[in-house]
Amino acid sequence: MAKFELKLPKMGESVAEATLTAWLKDVGDTIEADEAVLEIATDKVDSEVPSEVEGVLIQKLFDVDAIVEVGQTIAIIETESSGSVSIEPAKAAAVPSEPDEVVQLESSITKVQDTLSTTNPVSSNDTRFYSPLVKNIAKKEGVSQSELDAIQGSGKEGRVTKNDILSYLSNKSKDTLSVVETPVASKGSVSPSMATVNPVVSRGEDEIIEMSRMGKLVSKHMTDSLQTAAHVQSFIEVDVTKIWNWRLRIKDAFKAREGQNITFTPIFLEAVAYALTLHPMLNISVQDGKIIKRKNINIGMAAALEDGNLIVPVIKNADQLNLIGMTKRVNDLAFRARTSALKPDDIQDGTYTVTNVGGFGSIMGTPIINQPQVGILALGAIRKVPAVIETSEGDFIGIRQKLFLSHSYDHRVVNGALGGQFIKTVKAYLESWDETRTL
C-alpha cells in the first residue's frame, strides 16, 4: 500500500491560497481517479479538487473554512501501489460558476476583490513605515494611503500599530453612522443626503434570502466601481442589416464545416478589438495617479448567470484572432460558463468588457465599469425598424436591422471626445461590413 498526498493545485498566476468550503468525501471513502474530493473557494471562483489516483481517503489535514496555500497537502489517500506517491499539483478542475446563454457578467466578477484590493495599495514611505499586518488590514478595509498617513501612531518612532488602525476604523464607523442618523442643519435647513435613514424591517409574510458569497462579492465590486470611476455614457445607433443578411447566408455552411454556430457576438467583439487598436487609451487602467497602458487587448464577455450573479470570461489577445478563431473562442467560453467548467485563468487579465443587454430584450443599458478597466460596451437588442435610406435617386423609407451601442467610460481619464470616437469607430466597422466576405 502507498500513501498519496493530495495537494492544492495551482489556480492562476495571482492566486496563492484558497478557502476549503466543503469535503465531498469522508475518511474511509473509496475515491476514483479524477473524482472530486473537496470544494474550495478563492476571491475569483469556486472550484472542485479531484484526486489524481484511485484509493481510500485516510486523512484530512484541514477543516472546513481553513485557508490552504497552493501546493500544500490537503489530504492523504491510500493506494494499492507500494511505496509513497506524490504528484505535483495539477491545474484546478472545473469551476462552478453557474450557467446562462451566450455571454452576458462575475468579475467579474469576481475578478472582483483581487482587482479592487490591489487598485490602490498602501505602502511605506520616507517618513512612515507600515508593517505587513497594518498594510493587510488597510488593504482589506479599503483604507487609502492618505488616510493611513494621517493616523497618529503609538508605536516606536510613531509607527502605526495594529491597535492604532483598528481604533481608527472603529471611530470611522461611528462617525459614518452619526452622519447618517443625525440630520445636519445648515442655515435652518436639512440636507437631503444627511437625512435619517430608516432601518429595513421585515414582516412576518416577507421572505428573507441570504446573499450568496458570489453575490456579495459582485455587490461590493459594483458599488466600489461607482465610487472609484466617474461614469459617463455615450450612445450610438448602428445599422447591422448587412451583417444580419451575411450571417443568414453563411451560417449553415459554417455550421456544416466547423461544427459550430456563428452568432453575432464574435462579430461585435472583432469590431471592438479593432476599435481598441485605434483608440489604445481605452485599453488602460488607472493606479496611484498613473495610467497603465495595456499591451494586450483582452476582451471580457460579461455574462449573467441564472441565479442573478455575474461572470466575465476573457478572450485573450482578441485583436490577433480571425473571425473563425474568435467564434470558436466565444463558443468555448460560453459553453464552459454554462457547464461550470471555467478555470481561474479564464476570467483574469481583462482590459475591456462587452456585455450583451440585448439578450434580455433591452434596447440599451448603462453598464457599470469592470474595475480596474476604464470602459464597458453594452450591446442592445437587434430590432427591425423603419429607417430613412439615402440613395442617388432620393430618400425613401425602408426596413433595417438596427441596435444601440451604450458606452460607459471613466471620465477621470477618458473624455467625451474619445468615448464618442470609440463607438463611432465600432459603428463604422460594422456598417461597412463586406457582404461577400468568406470564412
N, C-alpha and C positions, 0 to 999 in steps of 0.2 A: 504494500500500500504506500502511496505517496501523498504528500500534502502540497496543495496548490494555493498560492497566495493571490487572492482576487484584489486587484489594486484599482484605485480611482483613475479612470482613463483621462487622457488629455482631451479637453473640450474646446480648444481655441486658444489663440495666442495670448489673449488678455484675461483668460480665466485661470485662476490659480487655486481656487477652492470651491467647494460646494456644500450644501446642507443636505444631510441624509433625511429624507422625508418619510420613507416607509420601507420596511422589509417585506419583500414578496415571498420569502422562504423562511422557514424556521429551522433551528438546529435539528438535524436528523432527517431533513427532507432530501430526497433524491433530486438532483439537478441534471438536466440535459445540456449538452453543449449549445451555446448561443441562447440559452433560456435566461430571462431576466431574473435577477436575484434581489435587487433593491431599486428604489427610486431616489433620485437626487434632484436638487433644485439649485440653480445659480441665479444671479441677478439678470440673466439673459433668457434662459429657457429651462424647462424641466426635462428630465431625461431618465431612461432606464439604464442600468448597468448589467450587461449579460455576463454569463460565465463563459470562458473560452474552453472549458473542459467539462467532461461528464464526471459526476461523482456525488458525494454526500456532504452537505453543509455541516461542519462540526464545530465552527466557532464564529461568533460575530464580535468584531473588535470595536464597533461603535454603536451607540444607541441612537434612536430617532432624535432628530433635531441637532445632532452633533455636527460640527464643522470639520470637513475632511479635506486635506490638501491633495492636489494632483500627485499621483504616484504613491500615495500612502496605501498600505494594505488594509482592506476593509473587512475581509472575511477569509477563513481558511476552509478549503474544500478538499476532502479526502478522495483520491482517485485510485483506480485499480493498478496503475503502473507503480514500479518500485522507485525508491529514491525521492528526493524533493523536487518539486516543479515550481518554476517561477517564470512567468511570461511577461514581457514588457507591456505596460498598459497600452491598450489599443485606443483608437478614437472612440468617442462616445457613440452610443447606439441611437436608436430612434428618439426623437424629441417630441414629446407630446406638446403640441401647441393646441390646436383644436381646428376644425375644418371650416371651409367655405368654398365658394366658387372662385373662378379665376380672379385673383388679385384685387383685393381692396384693403387693413393695417393691424404690431406689437411693438417697438422699437423700441417696437419698436422697442414693445415695443419693448421688448424690454432690453433692448439695447439701452434702454431706459436708464436705470440707476447708475450704471457704469459710466455712460457718456455724460450724464448730468453731474455726477460727483466729481468727474475729472475736468469739467469745463473751466472752473476757476480754482485750482488747488492753492492752498496756502503754503507758505514756505518761510524759513528763517531768513533774516536779512542782517545787514551790518550792525544793527542796534538791538535786535531781538533774536533769541534762539528759542525754537519750539521743539519739544521732544516729539518723537513719533506718536506717542499716545495722544498728546494735545492736538497734533495735526489730524489724527484719525477722527477724534471727536469733532473737530471743526468741520472736517470733510463730511462726516455723517449728518451733522446738524445744519449744514449749509451756512456756516459762519464765514464771512468774507475776510479777505486779507486785512482790509481797513478796520473791520470790527475787532479782529484778533489783536492787531497792533494797538488798539485803544484800551484793551483790558489791562488793569493795574495788576502786575504780577506780585505774588507774595513769596516767591522762591528766591534762591540765591541769585544775587545780582539782578533782582527784579524779574526773574523768569516767571512765565505763566505756568502754573501747576494745574493738575487735573481738577483740583477743588476750585481754582480760580475760574476756569472756563465753565464748569458745571454750575457755579454760583451765578455767572453771567447769564447762562442760558435760562436758569430758573427765574432770575429777575426780569429777563427779556420777555418770558412767557407771561409773567404777572403784568408787566407794562402793557403788553398787547391786549390782554384780557381787559384791563382797566379802560383802555381806549375804546374797545368795542362796546363795553357795557355801560360806560358813563357818557351821557350826552355832553358835548363840549359847546359852551356858549361863547359866541363872539358877537359883541355889539347887540346882545339881546336875541340872537338867532341861534338855531341849532343846525350844524352841518348835517345834511342827509347821510353822508358817508360815516358819520360818527354816531348815528342814532343807535338806540338799544336794539340788539339782535335777540329776538326771542328764540329760546331753545326749541328744537323739534321734538314734539311729543307724539308718541304712537298711541293709538287707541286699541281697544280690545279686538276690533274686527280687522285691524291692519296686519299685513304680513311683513315680518322683518327678515330680510335676506342678507346674510353675511357676504361681503365682497370677497371674491377670490384673491389669492395672492397676486396673480397677474393683473386682476382688475385694479387692485390698489396701486400697483406699480404704474399702470397706464394712467390712472388718475393723477398721480404725482407728476409723471412725465409731462402730461398735457398742461397742468397748472404751472409747473416750473417753466415750460416753454413760453407761456403767455407772459410770465413775469420777467423772462430773460430777453426775449426778442420784441422789437417794435413791429407788430404785424401790420402789413398793408396789403391790399389786394388789387389786382388788375384783372379785367375780364376781356375776352375777345371771342367773337363767333367765327366758326370755321366751317366752310363748305367741304364736306368729305364725300360728295357724290361720286367723284372719280374713284376714290378708294373703295367705296361701297360696291360699285359696279365691277371693279377689278377683282376684288376678293370673291364676289359672287361667281365670277367667271373661272377663277383658277383653283378654288378651294377643293373641289372634288378630285382634280388631278393631283393636287398637292397631298391630299389625304391618301390617295392610292399609292403615290410614290414614296412618301416619307412616313406613312403610318400615323400621322398626327394631324390635328386640326390647326388651321391658321386662323387666329382670331384678330380683332383689331388692336389688341393690347401690344403685341410686338411691333406693329407698325407705328403706333404712337410713341413707343419707347425709342424706336430708331430715330424719330423726329426730334425727341428731347435730347438724345445723345448728340445728335448733330448740332442742335442749338447750343448745347453746353460747350462744344469745341469752339464755337464762335463767340460765346459770352462766358469765358472762364471765371469771371468774377462772381458767378453764381455757383461755382463749384468750389466753395470755400467754407471755412469755419472761422469763428472769432474766439480768441482767448487772450485774456490779460492785456487788452488794448492792441493786440496784434492780429493780423489776418493771416490765416494758414491757407495758402493756395494749393489745393489738392492736385497731385499729378495724375491720378487715375480717375476716370469717370465711372463711378459705381452707383447705379440707379436702384433705389429701393422700390419695390412694388407693394404699396400699402394694402393690406388685406384684412377685412373684418371677419372675425370668427363667429360661429353660430351662437356662442354664449355671450356675444357682445364685446369680447375682448379683441385685441388687435395684434397684428404681427406684420413685420416688414422684411420679407426675403429680399436679398440684394443680388442684382446682376452685376458681377464684377467686370470691369473693362468693357462696358456696354458699347462704347464707340468703336471697338475693334471687331464687333460681331456683324456678320452679314444678316440678312433678314431670316434666312433659314436657321442660322445659329441662334439668333435672338428668339425665334419661335420655339425652338427646342428647349432653350434655357427657361423661358417663361413657363412652358408647359410642365417642365420637370419640377420647378419650384412650386408651381400651383398644385401639382399632384401631391408632392411631399408635404405641403402645408395641409391639404385635405386629409392626408393619411397619417398625420402626426409623425412624419419622418424627417423633419428638418434637423440639421445639425447646427450647433452654435455658430460655426463659421459662415453659415448661410445667411445670417442676419447681422453680420458685422461689417463695418467699414463703409457704409453707405455715404455718399456725398451729396445726393439729391434724391427726392422722393416724388413718386407719382401715385395718385390714388384715384380709383375709378368710382366716383359717386354715382355715375350713371347706371351702375349695376343695380341700384335700388330705385331707379326711376327718377332720380333728382336731375334737373337740368343744369344745375350749378351748385357749388358749395364754397365755403371759406375755410379750408383745412388749416389745422394748426401745424406749424413748422416742427419737423422731427429733429430736435437738437442732437448734436451741435451743428446741423446744417443751417442754411440760410434761405432755403426755398423749397416749396412743395407745389406741385401742379395737380389740380383736380380735373378729371375728365367727366363732362356731363353726358347725359343720355343722348344718343344719336336719334334725331327726330326728323320725320318727313314734314317739311314746312313749305308754304308758298314763298317765293322769293323773286325779286326783280332780277332779270337776266339781261345783261347788256350785250348787244350784238351790233355788227356793222349796219344792219338793217333797222336798228332801233331797239328799244327796250320792250320786254314782254314779261309776263308772269309765268313762272314755271314751278314744278315741284322739285325740291332739292333735299338732300340729306345733310343736316347740319347738327353741330353740337357747340356748346360753350366750353372754353377753357378758363378755369379760375386759378390765378397765380397768386399764392401767398408768399411774401418775402420779407426779410428782416430789414426794416427801414434804417437801422443803425448803420448798415454798410451797403445796402442796395437801394439806390434812389429810384424814383418813379420812371425815369427815362430808361434805365437798364431793365427794370422789371417789365416795362411795356415792350421794349425791343425784343426781349427774350421770347415772349409768347407770340409776338409778331413774326419772329423767325420760324417758330414752330408752325404757325398758321401758313406761312408761305411755303414751307416744305410739304405740308400735307395737301394744300390746294394745287400744287404744281405736280402732283403725282403722275407718273408715266403709266398710262393705261395699257401700254404694250410691254411693260416690264415682265421679264421672265425670271423664274427662280430655278 
